[in-house]
Amino acid sequence: MNSIVTAHTNDPAVIRRLLTTPATWAVVGLSTDPHRTAHGVAQWMTQALGHRVIPVHPRAEEVFGETGYRSLSDLPDGERVAVVDCFVNSSRVGAVVDEAIAQRERLGIGALWLQLGVVDESAATRAEAAGLDVVMDTCPMIEFPRL
């Protein structure tokens, strides 16, 4: 018997809710490098959408006045994160998704956003099974004008 893998489909209602509800987003892959896409998108999200952005990067750098953390697990108790935004290679995003699932209750994580070009169907399936909303292979800056 062959197992059928269904490709993830983004829900326009989820995209609308995530982009129009000011919230705290943990941006995995955000550093101080202004030449990186994560930096420009995160800055736009704070200025245009009113989101608070927490940088998550191995260097744990402060970005936009927010303390950086090496991983989601390093965020302090009491911190609330609505969305984990993943600017990491598709081959590495599964580990980030699994960490988000593990930290879901402690941090209040409700959704994962895998950026343009970041695709992991298995990770998306695991996240949805854990009760998280998933947006995959697109960017807030692409989706917002479509609202």
Buried (B, 14 or more C-beta within 10 A) or exposed (E): EEEEEEEBEBEEEBBBBBBEEEBBBBBBBBBBEEEBBBBEBBBBBBEEBEBBBBBBBEEBBEBBEBBBBEBBEEBEEEBEBBBBBBBBEBEBBBEBBBBBBBBBEBBBBBBBBBBBEBBBEEBBBBBEEBEBBBBBBBBBBEBBEEE
